[in-house]
C-alpha cells in the first residue's frame, strides 16, 4: 500500500472514531477538529431530519450517541448522500438495545423520503377510468406496507407496549406530495391482488370474496367499488388500464 493510501485510511479512521484512532501526524489538531465536526454534523443533520420522531423519543444525548455509533462503526455500501438514512436503517436493524418498536418506527419515517425519490415510468391509462372491468392503477410512486405496530401513532408520549398490525399505503400524488393512508386488512388485500396479480377490480374483489368465504359476492364488489373510488379521489389510484 502506498504512503498516501495509509494516510487516507488514518485520516478517515480518525474522523469516524477519534477516541480509538489517532490523527495523522502531519495534520494540525485544530484543523482536524474542524474536519471531524463538519463531517459528523452533516451525517447527524441528514439522519436527524429523516427520523424526527425517533430522535424525540430517544432524547438529545441518546440520539447523538446512536448516530455517533452509526458514523463510527457502520460500513456503508453507497457513497450517495441522500441514501444515508437507508444506511442508518441497516445499522439499527442489528441493534438489540433499542425499544421493540424502534425499527418499525424508523422504517415508517424513512418511507416518506424513499417514496419522494422513487423513479417512475410513464403509464398508459385508458381515456375513461373503469375500476371494475379494467385494472386499477396505483400512483406510480408508492409502497404497500405492513407493520407490527401502529407506527403512525407513536410519539414521545405514546410508545406501544403491545403489537398492533397496521397496513399503510404510502404514495406520491400529482403535486409530488407524499401521502399516507391507513388501510384495513380487506383493503390492503384488495390492493395487493390488483398490484401483484394485475387483476381487474372485479377479478380482485371476486377473489377476495372467495378468500374470506363471503356468501354475497355482489356485496363485496359494491363495497370494493366505493373503496376504489375513494382512492381515486385521494389520488392514490390514478386511473385504469386494460388487464394484461
N, C-alpha and C positions, 0 to 999 in steps of 0.2 A: 504494500500500500504506500502511495506517495505521501510526502510530508503534508501537502495541502489537504489531503483526504483525512489524515489523522487530525489535522487542525479543525476541519469542518465537523468531524464527529465529536471532538471535545467541546467545540463551541455550542453545537445544538444540544448535546447532553447536559451541559451546564444550564442552558436556558430552560430546558424542560424540568430539570430537578437539581437546582443549585445546592441543595442540602447534602446530596450524595456525590455530586460531580464538581470538581474544582474547575474554575475558569481557566482558559488557555493562558499561558504565562505572558504572552505578548499583548494582552488586551488590558487597558486600564479598568480598574474596578468600577469607577463612576460610569464609564461608557457601557460596560457590561450590564450594569444595573438598569440602564435605560433600555437596552435591548430586551432584558428579561421582562420589564414592566410593559413595554409596548406589545410584545408578542403574547404574553399571557392575557393582558387586558382585551386584546382583540378576540381571543378564544372565549374568554369569560363573557364578553358582551354578546357574542354570537349565540352561545349556549343559553344564556340568561334570557335573551329576547324570545327564544323559541319555547322556553319552558317556564313561564312566569308563575304558574300555579305550583309547580314542583318547588320552585325557589321559595315561594311564600310559605309553603308547608314546612320546609326544612329550616328556614331561618337563614340569616345572612352568613353567619360563621360556618355552619354545617354545609351550606350550599357552596361557599367558596372552597371549603376543604374538599368537597366532592369533585368540583371542576378542576381543582389543582391536581387531584389524583388522576383524573382523566388525562389532563395535559401531560403529566409526568410519565404515565405508565401505558397508555393505550397506543398500540401500533396501528395508526390509520392506514387505510387501504386506498385513499384517494387524496389528491392534492387540491381538490376543488373546495373553495372556502364555504360555499353555501351547503355543502354536504357534511359539514362539521356536526350539526345536530344529529344526523343519522349515525355518525360515528359514536356520538355520545350515547345513543340508544344501545348500540352494540356493547359499549363499555358497561352500562348499568345492568344489562342482561346477565352479567357474570357476577354482580354484586349480591351478597347474601344478607347484608346488614341494613337493607332499606325496608320501608313499610311494604306489606304484602301487595298492595295495590299500585305501588310506585311505577313499575314497568308499564302497566296498562295506562296509567295517567300520562306518563311521559310520551308513550306512543300516540295517544289521543291528541296531545298538544302538538306533536311533530306533524301529524297528518295534515294540518292546515298548510304548512309550508310545502309538504310533498304534493298535495293536490294543486296548489297555486303554481307549481313548477312543472307539472305533468305536460309532456309533449303530446299533442293530439293530432289525429289525422282527420281530414275533411270527410264528412259523412254524406252519403247520397240519400236524401229523405224523399218520401212521397210528397206530392204537392198538397194533398189533403191527409191529415192525420187520421188513421183508422186504428185505434188501440186494440180492437178485438180481432180483426181479420189480418192485420199486419203485425210486425214485430215492433213493440215499443222500443225506442232508442233512448238510453240514458245519456245525460250530458257527457260528452267525450272525456272530460277530466273528472274522474270520480273514484271513490272507493266504497265498497260494501264491507262493513267491519262488525265483528262480534267481540265484546269484552266480557270479562268475568265480573266487572264492577260497573256501577253507574258513573262512568268517568266524567260525564258532563256535569255532574252534581258535586264532585269532590272540590273541597276548598280547605282553607286553614281551619275553619270552624266545623266543617263536615268531612270527616275522614271515616270511610267504611270499615267495619269490623267483620262483615259477612259478605259473601259473594251475591251478586245480582246480575244475571246475564242480561246484557244490553246490546241491542243491534242499532247500527247507525248507517246512514247514507251520507257521505260527505261528497260534495260536488262543487264545481266552479261554474257559475252561471254566465250568461251572455255579457254581463258587465265585469267579468273577471273577479267577482266576489266569491269567496269560499263560504259555502253554507253547510250547516249540519241539520239533519233530520233524524229524530229518534223514531225507530220503526218497531212495530210489534212483530212477533215471530212470524205471523202469517204473511205480512207484507214483505218481510225480509226474504222468506222462502219464495214468494212470488217473483221478486226482483232477481233473485238468484237463478230461478228457472229461465226467466227471459234473457238474462245475460249469458249464462253458461251454456244453455241449450238452444239459444237463438229461436225461442218459441214465439208464436203469436200470442196475443193476450188471451184468446180463447183456449189455445192449447195449454198455456201455463196455468190458467185458472181451472181447467178440467183436470190436469194432473194434480193440482193442489187439492181439489175436492176428493180425488181418488186416494191421495196420500193420507188424508185425515178421515177417510171413510164417511164423508158428509153425504146424507141421503138426498140433498137437494142441490144438484149441480147448478141449476139456474140461479139459485140464491147466492151461491158463491161467485158466479160470474157477475151478477148485478152488484154485489159488494165490491168485487175487484175493479169493475169499471170506475166506480166512484173514487177508489184509491188512485188509480192510474190518472184519472182526470185531475185530481188534486195535485199529483206530482207534476203534471204538465203545467198547471197554474203556478207552481213554485219553481218552474224551470229545471226541475230535476230530470224530467223527460222532455226531450226537445222535438219529438215528432215520431213518425213511424216509417218503416221500410218493409218492402216485401221480404217474406221469410225466405232464407236460402235453402 
